[in-house]
Amino acid sequence: MNDERDVWVREVGTRDGLQSIATVFPTAAKLDWIRLEAAAGVPEIEVGSFVPPKLLPQMADSAEVVRGAKAIAGLRVAALVPNLRGAENAFAAGADQLNYVVSVSEAHSQANVRKSVAQALDEFAAIMEYRRNHPEYAHVRVASGLATAFGCTIAGPVDPADVVRAAERLVELGADELAVADTVGYGNPAQCRRIFAAVLDVAGDIPVGAHFHDTRGLGLANVDAALEVGVRRFDASLAGLGGCPYAPGASGNIVTEDLVFMLEAMGLRTGIDLDGLLAARELMARHLDGEPTHGAFVTAGAPKGFVAASRAA
């Protein structure tokens, strides 16, 4: 595969996907999945979440998974952290990037982390202060996602001005990356263009990514809209696993293999091999206990004569 990438795709199935299903994946199987995706060219994988195991037993082995994934050359190993305590554990485990989520919706913030939006932002400030006070972790990137940025199943519409204010505060606090998330699949392309343009404007040189769910079938259309205004980082989940256990009605993330196919067909290099993704999907599916999987590319395959942009001369 070509090492140059036009678009950065981060796999979140090993976190966002597995946290939402009843199946508890064996640690060895998670690491096999991660190795196959890394071999396919996926540059970054969110491998786990440092939440209390009693809340999400699927994530109880996250420290072990981070350590195992760190042995894979060239892979950026990311982990979600819900608070300072989780961040401390993720730093200690050796994660390359910590992803902290701020829910723009007050109702979702209370349901998800039992904090107001202001308190969640203060918690992010505490994480950044911890990194400043521990120079051994200075190389670790700390990013923040803006959850429910397009709407909330608990509270309904979310004011775009609230999204921009939260983004501005995260920039002030020193976030290394922002991700705008359609946590419950409420977004549409026109809305995406408006919100991402506004966030990109306040982010300046800080990378801005997108995290879409395909709840109403608009996930890839929203990717295209975000591409139009300059977004070049996208989260996706193998076979479309995923959803937020604290957001009623949320369903799966956009499908990694469908996203990669679309981008490559558009002439945008992801550096990811589609056959390699399908091999990872096959392994993953063997360990699912009746959980539904999604995707069009796995069924239809590539069109006759298709050449991925990453394989083009």
N, C-alpha and C positions, 0 to 999 in steps of 0.2 A: 504494500500500500504506500501511497505518497505520504511523506511525513508532513507536508504542508496542509494546513486546514483552513478553510474559509469559515467554517462553523464548528463550534465546540459543543459536543453532545455529552451530557453527564447522565450516566445510568443511576436511577434512584430505586430500582426495583428491590434491591437487597435491603432497603430501608423502608421506603414508602409503600412498596408492594407487600412485603412480608409482614409489616406491622398491622395490616388491615385484614388479614385472613387468619383462619383458625389453625392452619398447618404451622407447626413449629419446625422449621428447617434444621437439620443437623448442621453443626458448625462445619464439618468437612465438606458437606454438600454446598454450603454457601461459598466456601473458598474455591471449590471446583468451578462453580458458576462464575465467580469473579475472575478466575484465571482464564476461562474461556473467553469472556468478554474483553479482557485486557489483550489476549492474543489476537482477537478480532480487530483491535485497534481503538477500542474505547479508551479515551485518555483519562477519564476521571469517573470514579464510582463512589457514590454515597453508600458506604458499606454497612452502616448501622446507626443506632440512636442510643445515646447515653441517658436513658430514662430509667426510673426505678423498675427493676425486673418484675415487681408485683403488678405494675400497671401494664407493661407490655412484655410478657415472658418471651415473645419471639425475638426480642432484642437483648436478652440476658447475656449473650456471649459477645457483645459488641467489642469489648476490649481485645478478646482473643482474635476476633475477625480482623480488627484493625492491624494487629501485630502480624497476622498471617498475610494480609494483603500488602503490607509494607515490604514484603520480600519480593514482590513482583516489580521487576525493573520497569521504569518509565511510567508507572501508574500513579496518578494523584489520588490519594486515599482521603475521602471526606467522611465526616460523621455529623449527624444532627445532635445539637445540645439544647435542652430546654431551659437551662438555668446555669448559674455559676458553678454549682456542684458538678453538674454534668460536663461543663467545659473543663474543669480541673481534671476530671477522669479522662476526657478525650485527649487533652494535652499530654497527660502522663502515658497514655496508651501509644502515642506517637502519630496521631492523625496529622496529615498535611494541611487539612482545612477543616475548620469548624463552621457549621451552618446553624445559625440561630434564627428562630422564626418570631416575628412580631405580627400579630393579627391586627389588621387595621380596624376590624369590627370589634367594638367593645364586648359584645355578647360572645363572640367566638373566642376572644382572648380569655374571658372568664371561664368558658367551658373547657378550653384547651390547657391553659396553664394557671388558672385561678388568679390572674392578675389583670389589672386595668392595662390599657395600652401604654399609659405613662409609666406604670410600674415595670412593664416589659421592656421599655426603652431604658429605664434605669438599670435593669438587670444586664442589658447589653453593655451599658457603660461600665458596670462592674467587671464584666468579662474582659473588656479592653484594658481596664486598669490592671487586672491580674496579669495579662500578657506583658504590659509595660514593666511590671514589678518582677517579672521572671524572664530575664534575657535569654535563657536557654530555649524559650519558646518564641523568640522574636521572628523566626522564619515561618511560623505557622500562620496561614491566612485565616482571618476571621470574617465571615460573610454573614449577611442577614437577608432573610426572605420576608417579603411583605405579603402575608397570607390574607385571604378573603379580599383581595384588592378590587375584585370585579363584582362582588356581592356576597351575601352571607345567608345561608339557609335558616339561620336563627333570627337574624335582624332584618333581612331583606337588602335593599339597595345600600351601597357604600358610596359616600361622597368622594369623588376623585381628589378633591382638595385635601381630604384626610390622608390619602395615599401619598400625595406630594409632601405634606408636612412630615409624615413619618420618615419618608426618604431623606428629606433635608436633615432631620435630626440624626439619622444613622450616618449620613455623610459627615456631619459635624463631629460625631463620636469616633470617626476613623475607620468605618467599615471598609474592608478590602474589596468587597463585591456586594452587589445587591441582586436580588431575584424577585420579580413581581409574579405573584402566584394567583391563578384562578382556582382556588382551592376546591370550589364546589361546581365548577363548570358553568358559571353564569355568563362568562364573557362572550362577546361577539367581535368580529374583525374591526368594525368602526370604533368600538370602545377600546380595543387593543391599541389601535393607532394613536388615539388621543392620550391614553394613560401612559403608554411607553414613551411617546414623544415628550411628555411632561417630566417623567422620571429621568430620562436620558439628559434632559436639559439641566436638572439640578445635580445629577451625578457627576457631570464633568468627565474627568479621566477615569473614574471608577467603572469597572465593567458592570453591565446590567444584563441579567439573564431572565428567562421566562420559564415558568412552571405551569403547564396547562393540564387540565383534566378534560376528558372527552365525554363528559356526562351527557351532553346534548348534541354530540356529533360534530362540534365545531373546533375541536382541538387543532387539527392541522390547518384549517382555515385561519385560525388565530396565529399559528406559527407564521404563515405567509404574511399576515398583516404586520406582525412584529418585525419580520425581515424588512418590510418596506420602509420602516422608520429607523432601521439600523441595528436591531438586536441581532447578535451573533452567538448567543449562548442559550441552550435549551436543555431542560430536564426531560427525561422520558423513562419509561419503565418497560422492561422486556415483557412481551405478551400483554401489556396494558394493566398489569397488576397495580393496585394502589387505591388510595382513598384516605380520608381523614376519619379516624374513629370517633372524633369529637365534633364532626360536622355532619348532621343528619342529611342523607341524600347524596353525599359525595360518592362518586364512583371513580373508576380507574383513570390513571394517568394516560397521556398519549403513548402509543405503542412505539418502542424504540426502533424496531425494524421498519415500521411504516414511515416514521420520521426520517430515518436514514435514507430509505429509498426515495422519498420525496425530494430531499435535499440534493442527493446525488443526481437524480433525474433533472433537477433544475440547474445542474452544472456547478453546484456548490460542494466543495470537497470537505468531507467529514473525517477522512482517514480511516473509516470503519468498513470492514468487509461484511457484506450481508450474509454470505454463507456461514461465516464465523458466528454471527448473531443467531442464526437458526440452529447451529450446533449447541449454543448456550441455552437457547430456548428449549430444545429437546431434553437437555439434562435437567433444567429447572422443572419442566412439566412432569418428569418421572417422580419428583418428590412432592408434588401437590396432591392433596387428598380430596379430589373432586372439586377443587376450586376452578372457577371459569377462567379461561384465557381468551384473549382477543387478538385481532389483527387481520389485515387483508393481504399483506405481502406473503405471509406464510401459506395462504390458501392459493392465491393467484400466481405467485412467482413473478419473475421479471418479464417484461414484454420482449418479444422477439427483437434481437438486435440491440438490446439495452447494454450500454457501457457506462459503468459508474464513473462519475467525474474523478474520483480518487484514483481510478485505474487508467484514465486517459493520459496520453503522452503529454 
